[in-house]
Amino acid sequence: MKEYISELIRDASTPLQAGNIVREYMQARILGAMQRAGAMIPLSFHGGTALRFLYSAGRYSEDLDFALEKNRDDYDFHKYLESIRSELTAEGYNVGLKVSDKKTVHGAFVNLRGLLYELGLSPHRDGTIAVKIEVDTNPPKGAVLTTTVIRRYVTLQLQHHDKASFLSGKLHAILQRSHLKGRDLYDLLWYLSDPAWPSPNFMLLNNALRQTEWTGPELTNSNWRGLVREKIDAMNWQAVVDDVRPFLDTTADADLLTKENLDRLLSKISP
């Protein structure tokens, strides 16, 4: 499999791009191991990596984010992690796990030691590339779930949030994150540039806002765009672009991420 990764990165334009490809391939392998361990029964995939895998969004993402939506008795975080370790170790990967499961959000780093060195992307033999996994074990209510079979390096059957719920998750991050990320605004531009993308799932969005002590009004189809515009009005747009640029693939244009473009999209009337 390492020979296959070498082929994947052969035409990468920069070492950074090659590193993004390596991480994404390992994300796919981790998802496959989790799927075989039964994780897609209780868990729903969401967030930036899900957006890229399912809808080919133009940026890479570092984390694998899940919500524990149903069949809670079937949930076994350590079983999923051991499945990942077992499958990858059998193929010669040097796998380390750093686990944090004492809080509501269960987290783990899958550390792949020495892989970047073996691929000629790092001079350091012990250099590590990591994939972070997070599971919200008490997600807000209201997400709509669907299942999709896709092929991204490997064939995956993923339970995930639907399109309206994806947008709600991003709006919640934008409205409540203390340090807004350029990646959030790139994703919002990507969502809004698709006129067929549905309106937010307001039940999920408002439940998520209440769960994180939102002090503003309930969001509706008539006010959410204005509230988002207020939130991003004072952003440093050079910092926004600098944050997202390292994660963009060759199909994405960072120069399109401007306040003027996002304002234009947010000013449209929701269907």
C-alpha positions as a Markdown table, in Angstrom:
| # | Residue | x | y | z |
|---|---|---|---|---|
| 1 | Met | 0.0 | 0.0 | 0.0 |
| 2 | Lys | 2.9 | 2.4 | 0.6 |
| 3 | Glu | 3.9 | 1.9 | -3.0 |
| 4 | Tyr | 0.3 | 3.0 | -3.9 |
| 5 | Ile | 0.7 | 6.2 | -1.8 |
| 6 | Ser | 4.0 | 7.0 | -3.6 |
| 7 | Glu | 2.1 | 6.8 | -6.9 |
| 8 | Leu | -0.6 | 9.1 | -5.5 |
| 9 | Ile | 1.8 | 11.8 | -4.6 |
| 10 | Arg | 4.1 | 11.5 | -7.6 |
| 11 | Asp | 2.6 | 14.5 | -9.4 |
| 12 | Ala | 1.9 | 16.7 | -6.3 |
| 13 | Ser | 3.0 | 20.3 | -6.9 |
| 14 | Thr | 4.5 | 20.8 | -3.5 |
| 15 | Pro | 5.5 | 18.8 | -0.4 |
| 16 | Leu | 2.5 | 20.4 | 1.4 |
| 17 | Gln | 0.1 | 19.1 | -1.3 |
| 18 | Ala | 1.7 | 15.7 | -1.1 |
| 19 | Gly | 1.2 | 15.7 | 2.7 |
| 20 | Asn | -2.4 | 16.6 | 2.3 |
| 21 | Ile | -2.9 | 13.6 | -0.1 |
| 22 | Val | -1.1 | 11.2 | 2.3 |
| 23 | Arg | -3.3 | 12.3 | 5.2 |
| 24 | Glu | -6.5 | 12.0 | 3.1 |
| 25 | Tyr | -5.5 | 8.5 | 1.9 |
| 26 | Met | -4.9 | 7.5 | 5.6 |
| 27 | Gln | -8.3 | 9.0 | 6.5 |
| 28 | Ala | -9.9 | 6.8 | 3.9 |
| 29 | Arg | -8.1 | 3.7 | 5.3 |
| 30 | Ile | -9.2 | 4.6 | 8.9 |
| 31 | Leu | -12.8 | 5.1 | 7.8 |
| 32 | Gly | -12.7 | 1.7 | 6.2 |
| 33 | Ala | -11.4 | 0.1 | 9.3 |
| 34 | Met | -14.0 | 1.8 | 11.4 |
| 35 | Gln | -16.7 | 0.7 | 9.0 |
| 36 | Arg | -15.7 | -2.9 | 9.2 |
| 37 | Ala | -15.7 | -2.6 | 13.0 |
| 38 | Gly | -19.4 | -1.5 | 12.9 |
| 39 | Ala | -18.9 | 2.2 | 13.6 |
| 40 | Met | -21.3 | 3.3 | 10.9 |
| 41 | Ile | -24.2 | 1.8 | 12.7 |
| 42 | Pro | -24.3 | 4.2 | 15.7 |
| 43 | Leu | -22.1 | 7.0 | 14.2 |
| 44 | Ser | -22.9 | 9.7 | 11.7 |
| 45 | Phe | -20.0 | 11.3 | 9.7 |
| 46 | His | -20.0 | 15.1 | 9.4 |
| 47 | Gly | -17.7 | 18.0 | 9.3 |
| 48 | Gly | -15.1 | 19.2 | 6.8 |
| 49 | Thr | -13.6 | 15.8 | 5.8 |
| 50 | Ala | -17.1 | 14.4 | 5.3 |
| 51 | Leu | -17.9 | 17.3 | 3.0 |
| 52 | Arg | -14.8 | 16.6 | 0.9 |
| 53 | Phe | -15.3 | 12.8 | 0.8 |
| 54 | Leu | -19.0 | 13.0 | -0.1 |
| 55 | Tyr | -19.3 | 16.1 | -2.2 |
| 56 | Ser | -15.7 | 16.8 | -3.4 |
| 57 | Ala | -15.3 | 20.1 | -1.6 |
| 58 | Gly | -12.1 | 21.9 | -2.7 |
| 59 | Arg | -10.2 | 21.8 | 0.5 |
| 60 | Tyr | -8.5 | 19.1 | 2.5 |
| 61 | Ser | -9.4 | 18.6 | 6.2 |
| 62 | Glu | -7.5 | 17.3 | 9.1 |
| 63 | Asp | -10.1 | 15.6 | 11.3 |
| 64 | Leu | -12.7 | 12.8 | 11.1 |
| 65 | Asp | -15.8 | 14.1 | 13.0 |
| 66 | Phe | -18.7 | 11.9 | 14.1 |
| 67 | Ala | -21.9 | 12.3 | 16.1 |
| 68 | Leu | -23.3 | 9.4 | 18.1 |
| 69 | Glu | -26.8 | 9.5 | 16.7 |
| 70 | Lys | -28.4 | 6.1 | 17.4 |
| 71 | Asn | -27.9 | 2.5 | 18.6 |
| 72 | Arg | -25.8 | 3.7 | 21.6 |
| 73 | Asp | -25.5 | 0.2 | 22.9 |
| 74 | Asp | -23.5 | -0.6 | 19.8 |
| 75 | Tyr | -21.0 | 2.2 | 20.3 |
| 76 | Asp | -17.5 | 1.0 | 21.3 |
| 77 | Phe | -14.8 | 3.7 | 20.7 |
| 78 | His | -11.9 | 1.5 | 21.8 |
| 79 | Lys | -13.0 | -1.3 | 19.5 |
| 80 | Tyr | -12.9 | 1.1 | 16.5 |
| 81 | Leu | -9.4 | 2.3 | 17.5 |
| 82 | Glu | -8.1 | -1.2 | 17.9 |
| 83 | Ser | -9.5 | -2.2 | 14.5 |
| 84 | Ile | -7.6 | 0.8 | 13.0 |
| 85 | Arg | -4.4 | -0.2 | 14.8 |
| 86 | Ser | -4.7 | -3.9 | 13.8 |
| 87 | Glu | -5.4 | -3.3 | 10.1 |
| 88 | Leu | -2.7 | -0.7 | 9.6 |
| 89 | Thr | 0.0 | -2.5 | 11.6 |
| 90 | Ala | -0.6 | -5.6 | 9.6 |
| 91 | Glu | 0.4 | -3.6 | 6.5 |
| 92 | Gly | 3.7 | -2.3 | 8.1 |
| 93 | Tyr | 2.5 | 1.1 | 9.3 |
| 94 | Asn | 4.0 | 2.2 | 12.7 |
| 95 | Val | 0.7 | 3.2 | 14.4 |
| 96 | Gly | 0.4 | 5.0 | 17.7 |
| 97 | Leu | -2.8 | 6.0 | 19.5 |
| 98 | Lys | -3.4 | 8.9 | 21.8 |
| 99 | Val | -6.9 | 8.6 | 23.3 |
| 100 | Ser | -9.0 | 11.0 | 25.3 |
| 101 | Asp | -12.4 | 9.5 | 26.2 |
| 102 | Lys | -13.3 | 11.1 | 29.6 |
| 103 | Lys | -15.4 | 14.0 | 28.3 |
| 104 | Thr | -18.5 | 14.2 | 26.2 |
| 105 | Val | -16.4 | 14.4 | 23.0 |
| 106 | His | -14.3 | 11.3 | 22.7 |
| 107 | Gly | -11.1 | 12.0 | 20.8 |
| 108 | Ala | -8.1 | 10.1 | 19.5 |
| 109 | Phe | -5.0 | 10.8 | 17.4 |
| 110 | Val | -3.9 | 8.1 | 15.1 |
| 111 | Asn | -0.2 | 8.8 | 14.7 |
| 112 | Leu | 1.7 | 7.3 | 11.8 |
| 113 | Arg | 5.3 | 7.5 | 12.7 |
| 114 | Gly | 8.0 | 7.5 | 10.0 |
| 115 | Leu | 5.6 | 7.4 | 7.1 |
| 116 | Leu | 6.5 | 10.9 | 5.7 |
| 117 | Tyr | 10.2 | 9.9 | 5.9 |
| 118 | Glu | 9.6 | 6.6 | 4.0 |
| 119 | Leu | 7.8 | 8.6 | 1.3 |
| 120 | Gly | 10.6 | 11.2 | 1.0 |
| 121 | Leu | 8.5 | 14.0 | 2.4 |
| 122 | Ser | 10.5 | 14.5 | 5.6 |
| 123 | Pro | 14.1 | 14.2 | 6.6 |
| 124 | His | 13.2 | 13.0 | 10.1 |
| 125 | Arg | 12.9 | 9.3 | 10.6 |
| 126 | Asp | 10.5 | 9.7 | 13.5 |
| 127 | Gly | 8.4 | 12.4 | 11.9 |
| 128 | Thr | 4.6 | 11.8 | 12.4 |
| 129 | Ile | 1.5 | 12.4 | 10.4 |
| 130 | Ala | -1.6 | 12.3 | 12.5 |
| 131 | Val | -5.3 | 11.9 | 11.9 |
| 132 | Lys | -7.6 | 13.2 | 14.6 |
| 133 | Ile | -10.9 | 11.4 | 15.3 |
| 134 | Glu | -13.6 | 13.0 | 17.4 |
| 135 | Val | -17.0 | 11.6 | 18.4 |
| 136 | Asp | -19.6 | 13.9 | 20.0 |
| 137 | Thr | -21.5 | 11.5 | 22.3 |
| 138 | Asn | -24.2 | 14.1 | 23.1 |
| 139 | Pro | -24.9 | 15.8 | 19.8 |
| 140 | Pro | -27.8 | 18.2 | 19.4 |
| 141 | Lys | -31.0 | 16.7 | 18.3 |
| 142 | Gly | -32.5 | 17.2 | 14.9 |
| 143 | Ala | -29.9 | 15.9 | 12.4 |
| 144 | Val | -31.3 | 14.1 | 9.4 |
| 145 | Leu | -29.2 | 11.0 | 8.4 |
| 146 | Thr | -28.6 | 9.3 | 5.2 |
| 147 | Thr | -26.2 | 6.6 | 3.9 |
| 148 | Thr | -24.0 | 6.9 | 0.8 |
| 149 | Val | -21.6 | 4.4 | -0.9 |
| 150 | Ile | -18.6 | 6.2 | -2.3 |
| 151 | Arg | -15.2 | 5.3 | -3.6 |
| 152 | Arg | -12.3 | 7.5 | -2.4 |
| 153 | Tyr | -9.2 | 5.4 | -2.6 |
| 154 | Val | -11.3 | 2.6 | -1.1 |
| 155 | Thr | -15.0 | 1.8 | -1.2 |
| 156 | Leu | -16.9 | 3.1 | 1.8 |
| 157 | Gln | -20.4 | 3.0 | 3.0 |
| 158 | Leu | -20.9 | 6.0 | 5.2 |
| 159 | Gln | -23.8 | 7.1 | 7.4 |
| 160 | His | -23.7 | 10.9 | 7.5 |
| 161 | His | -25.7 | 14.1 | 7.9 |
| 162 | Asp | -27.8 | 15.2 | 5.0 |
| 163 | Lys | -27.1 | 18.4 | 3.1 |
| 164 | Ala | -29.2 | 20.8 | 5.2 |
| 165 | Ser | -27.7 | 19.4 | 8.4 |
| 166 | Phe | -24.2 | 19.8 | 7.0 |
| 167 | Leu | -24.9 | 23.5 | 6.5 |
| 168 | Ser | -26.3 | 23.9 | 9.9 |
| 169 | Gly | -23.1 | 22.4 | 11.5 |
| 170 | Lys | -21.0 | 25.0 | 9.6 |
| 171 | Leu | -23.3 | 27.9 | 10.6 |
| 172 | His | -23.1 | 26.8 | 14.2 |
| 173 | Ala | -19.3 | 26.8 | 14.0 |
| 174 | Ile | -19.2 | 30.2 | 12.4 |
| 175 | Leu | -21.6 | 31.8 | 15.0 |
| 176 | Gln | -20.1 | 30.2 | 18.1 |
| 177 | Arg | -16.4 | 29.6 | 17.4 |
| 178 | Ser | -14.3 | 32.0 | 19.5 |
| 179 | His | -11.6 | 32.2 | 16.9 |
| 180 | Leu | -13.2 | 32.0 | 13.5 |
| 181 | Lys | -11.2 | 30.0 | 10.9 |
| 182 | Gly | -10.7 | 30.8 | 7.3 |
| 183 | Arg | -11.6 | 27.2 | 6.6 |
| 184 | Asp | -15.1 | 27.9 | 8.0 |
| 185 | Leu | -15.6 | 30.8 | 5.6 |
| 186 | Tyr | -14.3 | 28.9 | 2.6 |
| 187 | Asp | -16.7 | 26.1 | 3.4 |
| 188 | Leu | -19.6 | 28.7 | 3.7 |
| 189 | Leu | -18.6 | 30.2 | 0.3 |
| 190 | Trp | -18.6 | 26.7 | -1.2 |
| 191 | Tyr | -22.1 | 25.9 | 0.3 |
| 192 | Leu | -23.7 | 29.1 | -0.8 |
| 193 | Ser | -22.2 | 29.0 | -4.3 |
| 194 | Asp | -24.4 | 26.0 | -5.1 |
| 195 | Pro | -27.9 | 27.4 | -5.7 |
| 196 | Ala | -29.3 | 23.9 | -5.3 |
| 197 | Trp | -27.9 | 23.4 | -1.8 |
| 198 | Pro | -30.9 | 23.4 | 0.6 |
| 199 | Ser | -31.5 | 25.8 | 3.4 |
| 200 | Pro | -30.2 | 25.0 | 6.9 |
| 201 | Asn | -31.8 | 22.4 | 9.1 |
| 202 | Phe | -33.1 | 25.0 | 11.7 |
| 203 | Met | -34.1 | 22.4 | 14.3 |
| 204 | Leu | -30.6 | 21.1 | 14.4 |
| 205 | Leu | -29.0 | 24.5 | 14.2 |
| 206 | Asn | -31.1 | 26.0 | 17.0 |
| 207 | Asn | -30.6 | 23.0 | 19.2 |
| 208 | Ala | -26.8 | 23.2 | 18.7 |
| 209 | Leu | -26.8 | 26.9 | 19.5 |
| 210 | Arg | -28.8 | 26.4 | 22.7 |
| 211 | Gln | -26.4 | 23.6 | 23.7 |
| 212 | Thr | -23.5 | 26.0 | 23.4 |
| 213 | Glu | -25.3 | 28.9 | 25.3 |
| 214 | Trp | -26.2 | 31.1 | 22.3 |
| 215 | Thr | -27.4 | 34.4 | 23.5 |
| 216 | Gly | -28.9 | 35.7 | 20.2 |
| 217 | Pro | -32.3 | 35.1 | 18.7 |
| 218 | Glu | -33.6 | 31.9 | 17.3 |
| 219 | Leu | -32.4 | 31.4 | 13.8 |
| 220 | Thr | -34.9 | 31.4 | 10.9 |
| 221 | Asn | -34.9 | 31.5 | 7.2 |
| 222 | Ser | -35.4 | 35.2 | 7.3 |
| 223 | Asn | -32.6 | 36.2 | 9.8 |
| 224 | Trp | -29.7 | 33.7 | 9.5 |
| 225 | Arg | -27.9 | 35.4 | 6.7 |
| 226 | Gly | -27.9 | 38.8 | 8.4 |
| 227 | Leu | -26.6 | 37.3 | 11.7 |
| 228 | Val | -23.7 | 35.5 | 9.8 |
| 229 | Arg | -22.8 | 38.8 | 8.0 |
| 230 | Glu | -22.6 | 40.6 | 11.3 |
| 231 | Lys | -20.3 | 37.9 | 12.7 |
| 232 | Ile | -17.9 | 38.0 | 9.8 |
| 233 | Asp | -18.0 | 41.8 | 9.2 |
| 234 | Ala | -14.8 | 42.6 | 11.1 |
| 235 | Met | -12.8 | 39.7 | 9.9 |
| 236 | Asn | -9.2 | 40.1 | 8.8 |
| 237 | Trp | -9.5 | 38.7 | 5.3 |
| 238 | Gln | -5.8 | 38.3 | 4.7 |
| 239 | Ala | -5.7 | 36.1 | 7.8 |
| 240 | Val | -8.8 | 34.2 | 6.5 |
| 241 | Val | -7.1 | 33.4 | 3.2 |
| 242 | Asp | -3.8 | 32.6 | 4.9 |
| 243 | Asp | -5.6 | 30.1 | 7.1 |
| 244 | Val | -7.3 | 28.1 | 4.3 |
| 245 | Arg | -4.7 | 28.3 | 1.6 |
| 246 | Pro | -2.5 | 25.4 | 2.8 |
| 247 | Phe | -5.6 | 23.1 | 2.7 |
| 248 | Leu | -6.8 | 23.9 | -0.8 |
| 249 | Asp | -6.5 | 21.4 | -3.6 |
| 250 | Thr | -5.6 | 22.2 | -7.2 |
| 251 | Thr | -9.2 | 22.8 | -8.2 |
| 252 | Ala | -9.8 | 25.6 | -5.6 |
| 253 | Asp | -8.9 | 29.3 | -6.0 |
| 254 | Ala | -8.2 | 31.1 | -2.8 |
| 255 | Asp | -8.6 | 34.5 | -4.5 |
| 256 | Leu | -12.4 | 33.8 | -4.7 |
| 257 | Leu | -12.6 | 33.9 | -0.9 |
| 258 | Thr | -13.3 | 37.6 | -0.4 |
| 259 | Lys | -15.6 | 39.5 | 1.8 |
| 260 | Glu | -17.3 | 41.0 | -1.3 |
| 261 | Asn | -18.1 | 37.5 | -2.7 |
| 262 | Leu | -19.4 | 36.2 | 0.6 |
| 263 | Asp | -21.5 | 39.3 | 1.2 |
| 264 | Arg | -22.9 | 38.9 | -2.3 |
| 265 | Leu | -23.9 | 35.3 | -1.6 |
| 266 | Leu | -25.3 | 36.1 | 1.8 |
| 267 | Ser | -27.4 | 38.9 | 0.4 |
| 268 | Lys | -29.4 | 36.5 | -1.8 |
| 269 | Ile | -32.9 | 35.7 | -0.8 |
| 270 | Ser | -33.3 | 32.2 | 0.6 |
| 271 | Pro | -35.8 | 30.0 | -1.4 |
